[in-house]
Amino acid sequence: MNIYKIENLSFRYQKNQNYILKNISFKIEEGGFYLICGKSGSGKTTLLQLLKKEIMPQGDITGNIFINNSTNQPEDIGYIFQNPDFQIVSHKVIHELSFGLENMNMSLKEMKRRVGEVVHFFNLQDILYKDVSKLSGGQKQLVNLASIVAMKPKVMLLDEPTAQLDPIASQEFLTMLKRVNEELNITVVLVEHDLEQTMKVCDYLIYLENGEIKYYGTPRRIPKLKNYEKALPVATQLFHKSNIEDIVYDFKSVRKWIKDHQDNFTVLDKNEFKLHNILLQLKNIHFNYEDIPVLKGLNLDVYENEVLAIVGSNGCGKSTLLKVICGLLNYKRGKIHVEQVEIKKDKNLFNNFIAYLPQDPTTLFLKETVREELGNQESIDLLYDLKLDFLLEQHPYDLSGGQMQIVAFIKILARNPKLILLDEPTKGLDAYYKEKIGDLLEKLANKVTVIIVSHDLEFCARYAKRIGMMFDGRIESIDKTAVFFSSNLFYTTIMNKLTRGILDNVNIIEDIKYE
């Protein structure tokens, strides 16, 4: 039975001459798991919002969206946003779980039973009476999912729900979402940039390019996509390189295939790099939020002209560390030196040496156009180099997430800093804009020092020279990128997991050649 039937759908936003969706048609069947993917700006989120009338965007629409008669109440279609804080309305988890049920005028007896069921199903017993504000991003998103499931929807629409989660929390969320789909027969429609995990769990793939559907079918049969190949899972890229049409995604099968064909692989040599003088040194840094210790005697040496990545789970203190370094937070104890000068003794270092790009780049925008934001010709030329000059006359707030990150990054470069701090620079970005951020980092090579805080292990493996893991308020392990990932069990790349014990020292697909 069809839940949705879309016929010749086109849509453009008000005051916009160009259609963001162009004559698309497809069906969504009951109980299916559908993944919508494509570059930023391809129309994914717009399409998802059009599937729920309460949040339909304003604009010109042609064509038809047919919804099954059994799915005509607001609670029949649940929606989860990228940012878990956007839809949380209560202080306590238990109140959040019951909020939607109260709006449905459910009896107290039925409400208690329903809440009890979802608490056990999602294993929320330990956080049931906690303040929602104290939860990690992964826990918040799980509470959002549980709150909607409690209302027994027919359909779940999710817009990049794992974008702000660390790799382990992301995998746990997708595992639970697949259980919801299979055990409760809830139809799932998921928009996602990170396809590495989602391609394994979806039944059908909808690939959008410039507002048109270029592929609709099973992920096992997806063809080579000239403009999107780098965004596809490692397994897909491997099988495409060897011209295999029937693609498998489970680790065991992919590892077996690699082992059976290991003689066809050549591991490429990596460029070595040397550490120079220490630019930034942190000694015994302590920082508390109220009475809760976050940084606990942290020590760190950062060298000139290196790209250093710091990884770790949500809430371990990574972002706090960057704010301490750039002076947004005052540390309780310890010393920070930049070029052997203690920061507290020379506040000018904040302006002259250090530039900080926060998770939300909109906090840096003050002007009406991108051209005004960038100001100087050198910054504008850099946008031309990245083939993004078409953004110059747009308002910064009208840009996509990836475009905002690029413009904000270029803006902070105008100050000619020696040290750049990037807090989750690839969060919510597709492969195209991740590569643009990487291009910027490579242009800066041998000119500035960069510290990246990120959950994106694949990006870190591709562009960082050294990586450290943050745990219990300290950076417990730091090493060259290849050594770091090869030594880790869980915090490592997909390619390393697939090749460990078969091919040595392989962390990204560019590390190998298939013949």
N, C-alpha and C positions, 0 to 999 in steps of 0.2 A: 504493500500500500504506500502511495506517495504522501509524504508529509507536505512537501513543497513541489510545485511545478512552475518553473520560471520560463516565460516565453518572450523572446525578442525584447528583453529589458535593456533600456538605455536610461542614463541618468546624468544630469549635470547640476552643479550647485548654482544657487542664485548668483547673478551677476558674473557668471563664468560662461564664456562662449564655447568652451571645449567640453565634450562629454567625457566623464571619467569612466563610465560603463557604456559599452557599445554593442547593442543588439545581441545580448547573451541569452542562451537557453540551456536549461539543464533540469534534472529532477533530483530530489532528495527523498530516499526511501526510509520508511520507518525502521528504526533500530540500527541504522548505518552510522559509521564513523567517517566523517568527511573532513578532509584537510584542504584549506584554501591557501595557496602560496603564490608568490610573485614578488617582484621588486617593489620598493617603496614607491607609492604613487600609482600603483597598477589598479587600484580600486577595491582591494580586499576588505578593508574596514567598512567602506561605503556599502559594499554588497552585504556584509554581515548585518549592518544596521537596518538595511532595507527589509530584512527578514523578521523584524520585530517592530510593529507599527508604533509602539509607544516611544521609540527613539529614532524613528525614520528621519533622516536629514531633510532640510528644506531645499527644494530645487525642482527642476523640470524632469518629469519621469514619463517614459512611454513604454509600452509593452504591458505584460501581465505578471502578477505574482499570485498564484493560487495556493491557498493554505487549506489543508484538510479540515473539515468541519469539526473534527474532534479536538482541534487545536485553536480554539477561538477565545480563550480566556487569557488575560495577561500572565497569570501564573503558569500557563501551559508552556510558555517559552521563557526559559531562564537566560540571563545574559551576564557574563563575567568580563570585567574590564582588565586592561593590562596592569594598571596600578591597583593593588589590592585595597588601598585606602579609599578609593573613589566610592565604594558602595557599602562600606561599614558604617552603621548608624548608632550602634550601642556601645556601652563601655565594657560590658562583660560578655564573654563568649556565649554563655547560656541565654542571655537576652538577645544576642544577635541571631542565634539559632531559632528563637521563637518569634522574632519580630514579624516575619512574613506570614507566619501562621495566625498571628493575632489579627493581621490585616485581612485575612480570609475569614474572620469571625469563627474560627474553629473552637470547639468546646475545650475547656481546660483539660478534661480527661483525655481527649484525642490528642491534644497538643503535647501533653506530657509523654504519651506513648510514642508519638512521632519523633520528638526530640530525643527520647531515650534510644530509639532505633538508630538515628543518624549518629549519635554519639558513639555507639558501639561499632557501627559500620565503618566510621572514619577514625576510630580509636582516639577520641578527643577527651577521654576521661581525665587525663592529667592537666588539661588546660581549661576545663569547663568553667571554672570560677575565676579565671585570670582576667586582668584588664586586657582588652584587645590591643591597646597601644603598646603593651609590653611583649607582644608576640613577634616572632620573626616573620619575614615576608612570606616564607613558605607556609607557615602556620596560618597566617591571615588568609592566604589564598585558599587553603584547605577549608577554613571556616566559611568563606564565601561559597565554595562549592557545596558544602554540607547544608548551608542555609537554603540554597536553592533546591537541592535534592529533597529536603524536608517538605517542600510544597508539591512534590510529585509532578514535575514538569514532563511534557512529552518530548521537548527539545531543549538542548543546551547549546547556546551560542557563546563562544569564547574568543576574545580578541587578545592574542598574545599573552595568555595568562602566566607564562613562565618567564617572561622577559626580565623580571627583576629578581629572579630566584637563582641561588647558586646551583651548580650542576646536580648535586645530590638531591636537593629539595625539588628541583625541576623534574627529575626522574620519578621521585616519589609521587608528585602531583599527577604526572601522566599515567602512572600505574593505577592510581586511584580513579582517575577519569575513565580509563579503559574498563575497570571493574563496574563503574556506574553504567557505562554503555552496555556491557555484556550481561550483567546480572539483573539490571533493572529495565533493560530494553529502552533506555533513553537515547534518542537520536542526538548525536554530537556533531556540531559544525564548528571547526576550529580554524582560526587564522593564526599562522605562525611563521616566523622567519627561520627559526632554528629547526631544521628538518631532520637532524641526526637521530633524535629519539621519536619524533612524531610520525615519520614515515614507517616505523616499525609497527605502530598500533592502528594506523588508519586503514579503512577498507577502500576508500576512493580518494583520488587526488584531483583537485581543480586548480590548474595553473593559469593565472591571469597574466597577460602581457599587454600593456597599454589599453587596459579596459576590455580586452577580448579574451575569451577562453581559448587557449592554445592547446591544452590537453585536459581531457576528462576521462578518467579510467583508474585502473588499479595501479598502485605504486610499483608493482613488479614489472610492468610493461612500459614504464615511462621512457620515452626516447631521449636521445641527446638533445639538450636545449642550448643552443648556441649562446644565448644571452643570459643563461641562468645556471650553466653547468657547475660553476664553482660553489653555488649555494646548495647543491644537492648533497646527500649524505656521502661519506667516503666510500661506502660499499657500492653505491650507484656509479660514482666516478670510476672506481676500479673496474667494474664490469663493463662500463662503456668503453674504457681504454682497450679492453680485450674483445670488444664487439659481441658481448653476450647479451641477448635480448631479455631472457627471463631472469630477473634480478631477485636475489634473496637478501634479507636484512638481519636475520638472527645471527648473533656472534658466532655460534658454533659452526654454522654452515659457511660463513664467510672465511673464518679461520681455516677451515678444512680446504676451501678452495685455494687460499693463499699458500698453504702448505703443499698442496698438490702441484702448484705452479711456481714454487719458490725459485726454481732454476731460471724462470723467465724474468725475475726481478733483479735489478742492480741497485744497490744502495749508493747514493751519490755522496761525494765528499762534501763536508761542510766548511764554510769559511771560518777560520779561527779569528779571535779578536783578543786584544790585550787590554788589561785594566791599566788606567793611567793614575793620575793623582786623585786623592779623595776630595770630592767637592762638598759633600754633606756628611756630617757625622752626628749621630744621636747616641747619647750615653745615659743609660739608666733612667729612661723617661717614664714617668708615672702620670696617669690622668684618670680622674673619676668623673662619672656622671652622678651627681648627688653623692650618695655613699657607695655606689657600685663601681669597683675598679674595672677599668677598660684596658688601659695600658699599664703593664706591670713590670717595670724595669726593662723596657725595650731598648735594645742596642741595634744600630744599623750603620753601615758604611756604604755610601753611594759614590761612585767614581765618575770622573769627568767624561762626558760624551757617551755615556752608556744609556741603554733603555732597560730599566729594571721593572719587572712586574711583581706585584704582591697579590697573592690569591688566598682564599680561605672562605669559610662558610659565612652566611648572613649573620651579622651581629658580632663578629669577632674583633672588630675595631679597625678595620682597614680604612674606612672613610674618616674616622676619628683621627687616625695617624696623619693623613694628609692635611686635615684642618689644623692640627697641632703644628706641623711643619711650616704652614704658610701664615700662622699667627691668628687664625680665626678662633682658636681655642687656646687658653692658657694652661700649660701643663703644671702639674703640682710639684714635681721634683725632677731633677736631671739637667742635662745640658745639651744644647743643639749648636753646632758650629757649621758655618758656611764659609768655605775657603779659610778655615782656621780662625774665623772671627765668630764669637758667640752671638747668636741672634738677639738675645735680650739686651745686649750692650750696643747693638747697632740696628735700630728699627728700620733704617733706610734699606736694609737688605730685602725687606718685604717688597719694596717698590722696584728696586733696581735688579734684583736677581731672580725672584720667584714669581711665577705666574701659575694660577690655579683655575682649572676648568671643572666646575661642579657637575653633579649628576644632572641637574636641571639647567641647561644652557640659557633658558629665557631670562634668568636673573642677570645676565650680562648685556641684554639688549635694551637700548635707550632711544634709538633713532627710528625714523619712518621707513628707511630702505636699507638693504644690505650694503649698498655703496656708501651710504653715510656711516653705517656701523664700522666698516673697515677703514674708511678715512684716507689712508695713504695709498699711493700708487703701487708700492711694493706688495701690499696685501691684496689689492685688486688683481695684480698680475698673477699672484699665486692661485687665485680662483680661476683665472683663465688657464693656467697650467693644468689644473684639475678638470678642465672642460665643464666648469660649473658657472661660467660667466652669465648664463641666462637667469641667474638668481639675483643679479645686481639691483634691479629696480623693484624687487618684491619686498614686502614688509617681512621682517624677520619672523613674526608670529605666524605668517602664512606658510612657512617652510615645513617640510616633513621633518621627522625626528633626525634622520640622517643628515639632511641639509643643515639643520640648526647646529648640529655638532661640528660640522666642517667649518661653518661661518664663525662660530664661537672660538674654535681652535685657532683659526687664522687671526681673529681679532686679538687674542692674547699674545700671539707671536709678534705683533706690532711693537710691543714693549721691549723686544730683544732680550728676553730673559735668559739666564744661564741654566735655570732649573724650572722645568715644567711639570706640574702635578695634574694628572688626569684621573678623574673619579668615574669609573664605569663608562669610558668613552664610546663603547660599542653597544651599550644597552639598547635593545629594541631596534637595532639596525640590521638591514639585510646585507648580503654578501657584497653587493656593489659598493655600499657606503663604508663597510668595514675596510674594503680594499682602498678606498679613498683616504681613510684615516691612516692606513698603513703606508700609503704613498707619501703622506705628509711626514710621517715618522722617518721614512727613508731619506726624504729631502733634508731632514734636520740632522742626519747622521754626521758625526764629527763636528757638530756646531753647538749642540745643547745637550743637557742631561734631562732624561724623562723618567718619571716614576708613574707607573700605571697601576691602579687598583682595579681589578676586574674579576668577574666570574667566567669570562670567555677564555677558556683554556686553549682553544684552537688559535685564537688571535694572539695570545701571549706566546705560544709556541712558534708562531710565524715571525713575530717582530721583536720580541724581547731578547736581550743578550743573557740576562740572568733572571732567575725567578726565586722568590722566597714565599714560604707559607706562613701565614699568621695563625697562631693558636695560643689560647690562654694568655692573651695580652702581650705576646712576644712574637718575634719572627724566629721560629725554631730551626728552620732549615733554609738555606739559601745557596744556590749553586748555578753553574752554567745551565742554560735552558735544556740542552740535550741530556745532560746528566740528571737534572731534576726530574724530568718526565720519565726517563728510563728507570729511575729508582722507585717511583711511586706506584702504589697499588690501585688507588681510586682516583686521586687528583692527577689524572694524566689524560692524554688526548685519545680520541677514538682510534686513530691510526696506530698508536702505541699499543693499545689493548688488543687490536686485531693482529699485530705482527710480533708481539713479545714471544720469545722462545722460538721464533721462526726466522725473522730478519732482525739483525741487531741495529740499534740506534736509529729507529724510524719513528718520527713523531708527527709528521705531516705528510700529505700525499706527494708534495714536491720533493721529499727526501728519496723517492724511488723512481726508477724508470722501468717500464714494462716492455719487453721485446718478444 
